[in-house]
Every structure is written in C-alpha cells, then in structure tokens.
Amino acid sequence: MRPWRFVLAITAITLVAVGAAVAYVLTADDTVGIHGLIAMVLGIAMAFAVGGGLMFLVFLSARRGHDDAG
C-alpha cells in the first residue's frame, strides 16, 4: 500500500470517529460541555496515535528480522 493511501485511510477513520463523537454529544440527553468534547476528541486522537506507533514498531522490528517466535 502506498503511504498516501495509508494516510488517507487513517484520516478518514479519524474523521468518522470524531464525527461520531460530535454526533453523540449533540444528540445525547445529557449535556456535555466543551471540555468534555475536547477530552473526547483528544482521547480518540491519542488512541489512534498510540495504535499507529505500536504498529510502526511491529513493522520496524519485522523488517529488521526480529519476527522470530522462538
């Protein structure tokens, strides 16, 4: 997969997740303040960043020959 396609896919997934969070906040019976919305968006972004970083480390270690299970 080309790098720009990967970036495009991650961006699309992030936008869908943020859109779902905003839709939840706008349609929920309880009111969530701006601080809750910011925390939710930052939590989603950090989860994707940690997941992306871990996947990068997996691919880097496999490329360097550390994928032996035993």
C-alpha positions in Angstrom: 0.0 0.0 0.0 1.4 3.4 -0.9 2.0 5.8 2.0 -0.5 8.4 0.8 -3.3 5.8 0.7 -2.5 4.8 4.3 -2.6 8.4 5.4 -5.8 8.9 3.6 -7.4 5.8 5.2 -6.3 6.8 8.7 -7.5 10.4 8.2 -10.9 9.1 7.0 -11.2 6.7 10.0 -10.3 9.6 12.4 -12.8 11.9 10.8 -15.5 9.3 11.2 -14.6 8.7 14.8 -14.6 12.4 15.6 -17.9 12.8 13.7 -19.4 10.0 15.8 -18.3 11.7 19.0 -19.7 15.0 17.9 -23.0 13.4 16.9 -23.2 11.7 20.2 -22.7 14.9 22.1 -25.2 16.8 20.0 -27.9 14.1 20.3 -27.4 12.9 23.9 -30.0 13.7 26.5 -27.3 14.8 28.9 -25.4 17.9 28.1 -21.6 17.6 27.7 -19.6 20.8 27.9 -16.9 22.0 25.6 -14.3 20.5 27.9 -15.9 17.0 27.6 -16.0 17.3 23.9 -12.3 18.4 23.8 -11.4 15.5 26.0 -13.3 13.0 23.8 -11.6 14.3 20.6 -8.2 14.2 22.3 -8.8 10.7 23.6 -9.7 9.5 20.1 -6.7 11.1 18.6 -4.3 9.7 21.2 -5.7 6.2 20.8 -5.0 6.4 17.1 -1.6 7.8 17.7 -0.7 5.0 20.2 -2.1 2.4 17.9 -0.2 3.8 14.9 3.0 4.0 16.9 2.7 0.4 18.0 2.0 -0.8 14.5 5.1 1.2 13.3 7.2 -0.6 15.9 5.8 -4.0 14.8 6.6 -3.4 11.2 10.1 -1.9 12.0 11.0 -4.9 14.2 9.8 -7.4 11.5 11.8 -5.5 8.8 14.9 -5.8 11.0 14.4 -9.6 11.4 13.0 -9.7 15.0 9.9 -11.5 14.0 11.1 -15.0 15.1 8.6 -16.5 17.5 11.1 -18.8 19.2 
